[in-house]
């Protein structure tokens, strides 16, 4: 059976650990200047409906470092943009490539691609989930906190796709999570239930100050995502008080780390001085997109 990665809980806790271990190993090899061309002559198809910086470059560079090849497939560069059904695109591409990464709007579209593909499909982002980001997040937490034992994380801001995958990932890694959002912007109830079924117990609140109390990780993302620009005025009002700023961090653990999946709207969800501070692990987190995804690619193609 072909294994796909559409959300974090497509992996078991042990499988997640294996993927993170592999990513960490590749990071060490790269930093040591040692070759690790484990996917020679393998091809990654990269299907994009939504633009990207980190997703495209991290996957393409990572596949090259593994000895393989990546092909960029913009929606309007292929027949999908001219009306070809997703299932036909998926069936055709899976005859050419060894693995397909798709960054699309509707999560159902990623599910269709996986249903009709004979090769692994990786969710590079949908409106509901961003599981590749969570791999990088967990790898970063593991590096900065020497593992996951007794680590507490707080999400502050919009309960968006990144937050939802992070909630699932924290449950799998046994990281204690609190989610602080304005009313009406929380993570989906079914995501909370999935996290609980995995052994997690995320705390949901509307009080960011209480949420970050003694937290080891403070994580935020933009309040206005792609496609929500017409909601800007309403959202800016609703999210007042949820900015990650220095005085909010005063309530966190003394050695708390600040995370952001990028791109950041500095001065909105996070202040410039915080993202540039010694507490910020944002650039380590961004780099780890590549290493974690390399671990995922190798794991999927070997299994």
Secondary structure by P-SEA (a helix, b strand, c coil): ccccccccccccaaaaaaaaaaaaaaaaaaaacccccccccbbbbbbbccccaaaaaaaaaaaaaacbbbbbbccccccccccccaaaaaaaaaacccbbbbbcccaaaaaaaaaacccbbbccccccccaaaaaaaaaaaaaaacccccbbbbbcccccaaaaaaaaaaaaabbbbbbbbcccccccaaaaaaaaaacbbbbbbcccccccccccbbbbccccccccccaaaaaaaaacccccccccccccccbbbbbbccccccccccccccccccccaaaaaaaaaaaaaaaaaaaaaac
